[in-house]
Amino acid sequence: MSEKNKNAMRFIAAYNRLDQGLRDIYSIKRSLTFSDMIRKVATVNTVVKKFEEDLIDYGRLRNAIVHKS
């Protein structure tokens, strides 16, 4: 497996942990998109608010990786 693929897999794993963790903590349904979830959580979590745009970009990167594979 190439280094590029390993990095992509590590990113996806971290993304999935973040996604599931926030959904569990804030009781957010799977039907809400990642970006919408981040916007919602940012209203009550200052750390998420600080990194809101970066997190939304990570969601876009995740989609690019997953749909290119």
C-alpha positions as CSV (number, residue, x, y, z in Angstrom):
1,M,0.0,0.0,0.0
2,S,1.4,3.4,-0.9
3,E,2.0,6.2,1.6
4,K,-0.7,8.2,-0.1
5,N,-3.2,5.5,0.5
6,K,-2.1,5.0,4.1
7,N,-2.5,8.7,4.8
8,A,-6.0,8.7,3.2
9,M,-7.0,5.7,5.3
10,R,-5.7,7.4,8.5
11,F,-7.6,10.6,7.6
12,I,-10.9,8.7,6.9
13,A,-10.5,6.9,10.2
14,A,-10.0,10.1,12.2
15,Y,-12.8,11.8,10.3
16,N,-15.2,8.9,11.1
17,R,-14.2,9.1,14.8
18,L,-14.9,12.8,14.9
19,D,-18.2,12.4,13.0
20,Q,-19.5,9.6,15.2
21,G,-18.2,11.3,18.4
22,L,-20.0,14.5,17.8
23,R,-23.2,12.7,16.7
24,D,-23.1,10.7,19.9
25,I,-22.4,13.6,22.3
26,Y,-25.0,16.0,20.7
27,S,-27.6,13.3,19.7
28,I,-27.5,14.2,16.1
29,K,-29.1,11.9,13.6
30,R,-27.2,10.4,10.6
31,S,-29.5,12.1,8.2
32,L,-28.0,15.5,9.0
33,T,-25.0,16.2,6.8
34,F,-21.6,16.6,8.3
35,S,-21.4,20.3,7.4
36,D,-24.9,21.0,8.9
37,M,-23.9,19.1,12.0
38,I,-20.7,21.2,12.4
39,R,-22.7,24.4,12.0
40,K,-25.2,23.2,14.6
41,V,-22.6,22.0,17.1
42,A,-20.6,25.3,16.6
43,T,-23.5,27.2,18.2
44,V,-22.9,25.4,21.5
45,N,-19.2,24.3,21.4
46,T,-16.5,27.0,21.3
47,V,-13.8,24.6,20.0
48,V,-15.9,23.5,17.1
49,K,-16.8,27.1,16.5
50,K,-13.1,28.1,16.4
51,F,-12.4,25.4,13.8
52,E,-15.8,25.4,12.0
53,E,-14.5,26.3,8.5
54,D,-11.6,23.9,8.8
55,L,-13.9,21.1,9.8
56,I,-16.3,21.8,7.0
57,D,-13.3,21.7,4.6
58,Y,-12.3,18.3,6.1
59,G,-15.8,17.1,5.2
60,R,-15.2,18.1,1.6
61,L,-11.8,16.5,1.6
62,R,-13.4,13.3,2.9
63,N,-16.0,13.3,0.2
64,A,-13.3,13.9,-2.5
65,I,-11.2,10.9,-1.1
66,V,-14.1,8.6,-0.8
67,H,-15.7,9.3,-4.2
68,K,-12.4,9.2,-6.0
69,S,-11.5,5.7,-4.7
